[in-house]
Amino acid sequence: MRVRASLRLIVGAAILAYAASPASAQPAGGTGGAAAAPATTDATVGFQRKTQLSPQEQVAEAEKHVARMEQAAGAVRKQLEEARRQRDVVKTLCLNDKLSQIDVAIRSARDRRTQLSSAVTRNDAEGANHEYTILTVLRQRAEQLTAEANQCIGEESAFLGDTKVRMTVDPGIAQDDPTAYPTTDPTLVSAPPYCTSCSL
Protein backbone atom coordinates (compact mmCIF):
# COMPACT_ATOMS: atom_id res chain seq x y z
CA MET A 1 0.00 0.00 0.00
CA ARG A 2 2.80 2.41 0.90
CA VAL A 3 4.75 1.47 -2.23
CA ARG A 4 1.76 2.18 -4.44
CA ALA A 5 1.16 5.59 -2.77
CA SER A 6 4.84 6.50 -3.16
CA LEU A 7 4.79 5.42 -6.80
CA ARG A 8 1.72 7.60 -7.48
CA LEU A 9 3.45 10.55 -5.80
CA ILE A 10 6.61 10.13 -7.89
CA VAL A 11 4.68 9.76 -11.16
CA GLY A 12 2.56 12.82 -10.34
CA ALA A 13 5.64 14.90 -9.56
CA ALA A 14 7.29 13.80 -12.83
CA ILE A 15 4.21 14.79 -14.84
CA LEU A 16 4.05 18.20 -13.16
CA ALA A 17 7.77 18.76 -13.74
CA TYR A 18 7.44 17.90 -17.43
CA ALA A 19 4.39 20.12 -17.85
CA ALA A 20 6.20 23.06 -16.26
CA SER A 21 9.42 22.60 -18.23
CA PRO A 22 10.21 24.96 -21.14
CA ALA A 23 10.62 21.99 -23.53
CA SER A 24 6.96 21.04 -23.21
CA ALA A 25 5.83 24.60 -24.00
CA GLN A 26 7.75 24.77 -27.29
CA PRO A 27 6.16 23.44 -30.46
CA ALA A 28 7.88 20.52 -32.10
CA GLY A 29 9.94 21.41 -35.15
CA GLY A 30 8.60 20.43 -38.56
CA THR A 31 4.93 20.20 -37.55
CA GLY A 32 2.29 22.30 -39.21
CA GLY A 33 2.23 24.92 -36.49
CA ALA A 34 3.23 28.56 -36.60
CA ALA A 35 6.69 29.40 -37.80
CA ALA A 36 9.25 29.34 -35.02
CA ALA A 37 11.14 32.50 -34.15
CA PRO A 38 14.59 32.70 -35.70
CA ALA A 39 17.31 31.38 -33.43
CA THR A 40 19.86 33.87 -32.19
CA THR A 41 23.53 32.96 -32.22
CA ASP A 42 24.41 35.20 -29.26
CA ALA A 43 24.31 33.02 -26.15
CA THR A 44 25.58 35.63 -23.69
CA VAL A 45 23.44 36.68 -20.79
CA GLY A 46 23.49 40.35 -19.84
CA PHE A 47 24.18 40.45 -16.13
CA GLN A 48 25.14 44.11 -16.08
CA ARG A 49 22.31 46.44 -15.33
CA LYS A 50 22.71 49.82 -16.94
CA THR A 51 22.10 52.85 -14.80
CA GLN A 52 18.95 54.76 -15.65
CA LEU A 53 20.48 58.16 -14.87
CA SER A 54 21.52 60.71 -17.43
CA PRO A 55 25.21 61.73 -17.38
CA GLN A 56 24.38 65.04 -15.67
CA GLU A 57 22.38 63.19 -13.02
CA GLN A 58 25.31 60.82 -12.51
CA VAL A 59 27.59 63.79 -11.83
CA ALA A 60 25.09 65.20 -9.31
CA GLU A 61 24.74 61.80 -7.61
CA ALA A 62 28.52 61.43 -7.53
CA GLU A 63 28.75 64.71 -5.61
CA LYS A 64 26.20 63.37 -3.11
CA HIS A 65 28.11 60.09 -2.77
CA VAL A 66 31.38 61.85 -1.98
CA ALA A 67 29.62 64.21 0.47
CA ARG A 68 28.07 61.23 2.29
CA MET A 69 31.42 59.49 2.48
CA GLU A 70 33.07 62.62 3.91
CA GLN A 71 30.27 62.95 6.44
CA ALA A 72 30.77 59.31 7.51
CA ALA A 73 34.51 59.91 7.85
CA GLY A 74 33.78 62.92 10.06
CA ALA A 75 31.59 60.82 12.36
CA VAL A 76 34.26 58.12 12.68
CA ARG A 77 36.91 60.81 13.27
CA LYS A 78 34.85 62.15 16.22
CA GLN A 79 34.62 58.65 17.68
CA LEU A 80 38.39 58.28 17.27
CA GLU A 81 39.05 61.59 19.06
CA GLU A 82 36.78 60.50 21.91
CA ALA A 83 38.58 57.14 22.20
CA ARG A 84 41.94 58.93 22.28
CA ARG A 85 40.66 61.31 24.95
CA GLN A 86 39.59 58.33 27.06
CA ARG A 87 42.99 56.68 26.38
CA ASP A 88 41.22 53.56 25.13
CA VAL A 89 43.97 51.87 23.14
CA VAL A 90 41.86 49.00 21.76
CA LYS A 91 39.08 51.22 20.45
CA THR A 92 41.59 53.78 19.14
CA LEU A 93 43.39 51.14 17.06
CA CYS A 94 40.12 49.77 15.67
CA LEU A 95 38.71 53.19 14.77
CA ASN A 96 42.01 54.36 13.32
CA ASP A 97 42.08 51.35 10.99
CA LYS A 98 38.49 51.93 9.82
CA LEU A 99 39.09 55.66 9.33
CA SER A 100 42.21 55.00 7.26
CA GLN A 101 40.25 52.66 4.97
CA ILE A 102 37.42 55.21 4.64
CA ASP A 103 39.94 57.93 3.75
CA VAL A 104 41.40 55.71 1.01
CA ALA A 105 37.90 55.13 -0.37
CA ILE A 106 37.21 58.89 -0.31
CA ARG A 107 40.42 59.71 -2.18
CA SER A 108 39.58 57.10 -4.80
CA ALA A 109 36.00 58.41 -5.03
CA ARG A 110 37.24 61.96 -5.63
CA ASP A 111 39.45 60.69 -8.47
CA ARG A 112 36.52 58.78 -9.95
CA ARG A 113 34.28 61.85 -9.67
CA THR A 114 36.85 63.81 -11.70
CA GLN A 115 37.02 61.01 -14.27
CA LEU A 116 33.21 60.95 -14.42
CA SER A 117 33.07 64.69 -15.11
CA SER A 118 35.67 64.27 -17.87
CA ALA A 119 33.68 61.42 -19.44
CA VAL A 120 30.50 63.51 -19.37
CA THR A 121 32.21 66.50 -21.03
CA ARG A 122 33.52 64.36 -23.89
CA ASN A 123 30.10 62.59 -24.25
CA ASP A 124 31.51 59.17 -23.34
CA ALA A 125 28.39 57.47 -21.93
CA GLU A 126 30.07 54.10 -21.43
CA GLY A 127 33.01 55.63 -19.56
CA ALA A 128 30.62 57.70 -17.43
CA ASN A 129 28.62 54.58 -16.52
CA HIS A 130 31.84 52.78 -15.59
CA GLU A 131 33.06 55.60 -13.32
CA TYR A 132 29.63 56.01 -11.72
CA THR A 133 29.42 52.28 -10.98
CA ILE A 134 32.82 52.35 -9.27
CA LEU A 135 31.76 55.41 -7.28
CA THR A 136 28.65 53.58 -6.09
CA VAL A 137 30.75 50.60 -4.96
CA LEU A 138 33.13 52.91 -3.10
CA ARG A 139 30.19 54.57 -1.32
CA GLN A 140 28.86 51.17 -0.27
CA ARG A 141 32.32 50.22 1.01
CA ALA A 142 32.48 53.41 3.06
CA GLU A 143 29.05 52.65 4.55
CA GLN A 144 30.20 49.16 5.47
CA LEU A 145 33.37 50.51 7.11
CA THR A 146 31.30 53.04 9.06
CA ALA A 147 29.06 50.26 10.36
CA GLU A 148 32.16 48.28 11.37
CA ALA A 149 33.57 51.36 13.13
CA ASN A 150 30.37 51.63 15.16
CA GLN A 151 31.01 48.09 16.38
CA CYS A 152 34.55 48.76 17.62
CA ILE A 153 34.76 47.55 21.22
CA GLY A 154 36.74 49.42 23.85
CA GLU A 155 38.80 48.07 26.73
CA GLU A 156 35.97 48.50 29.23
CA SER A 157 33.54 46.52 27.12
CA ALA A 158 36.05 43.83 26.26
CA PHE A 159 36.67 42.81 29.87
CA LEU A 160 33.89 42.13 32.30
CA GLY A 161 35.91 42.61 35.47
CA ASP A 162 38.91 41.51 37.47
CA THR A 163 39.81 37.87 37.28
CA LYS A 164 39.53 35.87 40.48
CA VAL A 165 41.24 32.52 40.81
CA ARG A 166 39.81 29.96 43.20
CA MET A 167 41.74 26.78 43.90
CA THR A 168 40.37 23.66 45.54
CA VAL A 169 42.51 20.63 46.32
CA ASP A 170 41.02 17.15 46.30
CA PRO A 171 41.60 15.62 49.75
CA GLY A 172 41.96 12.17 48.15
CA ILE A 173 45.26 13.13 46.52
CA ALA A 174 48.38 11.82 48.31
CA GLN A 175 50.37 14.42 50.23
CA ASP A 176 53.74 13.05 49.08
CA ASP A 177 55.49 14.64 46.14
CA PRO A 178 56.25 11.79 43.72
CA THR A 179 58.80 13.89 41.86
CA ALA A 180 61.08 14.36 44.89
CA TYR A 181 64.24 12.23 45.25
CA PRO A 182 64.10 9.48 47.86
CA THR A 183 65.57 10.39 51.21
CA THR A 184 67.17 6.96 51.67
CA ASP A 185 70.93 6.37 51.50
CA PRO A 186 72.08 7.27 47.96
CA THR A 187 75.04 4.87 48.17
CA LEU A 188 72.75 1.84 48.10
CA VAL A 189 72.46 1.08 44.46
CA SER A 190 71.17 -2.27 43.37
CA ALA A 191 73.44 -4.21 41.04
CA PRO A 192 72.31 -4.74 37.45
CA PRO A 193 70.92 -8.17 36.60
CA TYR A 194 73.43 -10.80 35.50
CA CYS A 195 73.52 -11.51 31.75
CA THR A 196 73.76 -15.21 31.12
CA SER A 197 73.93 -14.98 27.34
CA CYS A 198 76.79 -12.47 27.44
CA SER A 199 79.33 -14.99 28.75
CA LEU A 200 78.85 -17.42 25.86
ABEGO torsion letter per residue (X at the ends): XAAAAAAAAAAAAAAAAAAABAAAABBBBGBABBBBBBBBABABBBABBBBABBAAAAAAAAAAAAAAAAAAAAAAAAAAAAAAAAGBAAAAAAAAAAAAAAAAAAAAAAAAAAAAAAAAAAGBAAAAAAAAAAAAAAAAAAAAAAAAAAABBBAAAABAEBBBBBBBBBAABBABBAABBBABBAABBBBBBBBAAAAX
